Amino acid sequence: MIFAQISKIVDPIAVKVDRWTVDAYRLLPNLLIAIIILVIFRFLSRLGGKFIERILGHASQNVALVGLISTITRIAIITTGFFFALGVLGLDKTVTSLLAGAGVLALALGFAFQDLTTNFISGAFIAIQRPIQVGDVIETNGFTGKVLSIGLRSVKLDNFEGQQVELPSKDIFQKPIVNFTHSGERRVRMEGSIGYKDDLVLVENLAVSVVKKLDFIDPLKVIEFNFTRFTEKSIDFEILFWIRQDKTGPGPAKSAAMKVVKRVFDENNISFPTPARPIDLTPPAPGKSEA
């Protein structure tokens, strides 16, 4: 009786094991083919990644972007090989389920990391289009500074005040950028005022002559001198001149121009009007001491 009961349990198991063994022998050639496919696609992924790195390395200096695209290429090739291997094994339904699950997962991750995804895409476009490069002096999003690095997620600036500013790539890509380095030229504006008794022609000639002698002035550009408006106490003017950025920046250039203009005006008795300040003539209230 005991052996009969054991046989009832063991026999179905033995039948299933025999069936599995037969199926395994049948699948063995397909399994070998699937393994060979995986090995081939693994090799192709390495070749594809190196090829992408070589091509993009000439087109972009952004190491992060080149590495990301190379990694994505390798993953895509390996994933394609994996699906081919599953198809050889006859697991078509499994392939369909995996594709559906991957689509749902990608959609969920896209919503969950929307800002991060936007920054990565913006960083990729910045690296490809190259509106800015490392070393450029730019103004964007209310910040002015020198570009230190361009990553996929952010761009880092030196704000010339000892701090480092890190801006998201999407803000750089979506907002206006003033690139002071792209053309290699920079114009500086200096403003001032003179009195009504001063000779306007003399003022213009003196100012232009001393500014022109500064060693950082671009000799190929014309220095512009314009009187801009009449005020209650003065006549305002502006001087526009181009500088060579390899010698100085706009701040020091403007300061040097102000010094030489002030000196030549003093030597020729040209006045710098000061604004009139109101004088309070109201007597102090009784009981309060004068300050």
CORFEN-V148819 format. One line per field, one symbol per residue. phi: phi as a letter, one per 40 degrees, with the letter a starting at -180 (. if undefined). burial: I if it has 24 or more other ideal C-beta (glycine too) atoms within 12 Angstrom, else O. A space follows every 10 residues. Layout:
BEGIN
phi=???
burial=???
END
This chain:
BEGIN
phi=.ccccccccc dccccccccc cccccccdcc cccccccccc cccccccccc ccccccccca cccccccccc cccccccccc cccccccccg cccccccccc cccccccccc ccbccccccc cccccccccf cbbchccbba fgbbacccab bccabbbccg bgbbbbbccc ccccbcbbbc bdcgbabbbb baabcccccc ccdccccccc cccccccccc bccbbbcbac bcbabcaabb acbcccbabc cccccccccc cccccccbfc cbcbccbcbc bccccdgbcc c
burial=OOOOOOOOOO OOOOOOOOOO OOOOOOOOOO OOOIOOIIOO IOOOIOOIIO OIIOOIOOOI OIOIIIOIII OOIIOOIIOI IIIIIIOOIO OOOOOOOOOO OOOOOOOOOO OOOOOOOOII IIIIIIIOOO IIIIOIIIII IOIIIIIIII IIIIIIIOOO OOOOIIIIII IIIOOOIOII IOOOOIIIOI IIIIIOOIOO OOIIOIIIOI IIOIOIIIOO OOIOIOIOOO OOOIIIIIII IIIOIOOOOI OOIIOIIIOI IOOIIOOOOI OIOOOOOOOO OOOOOOOOOO O
END
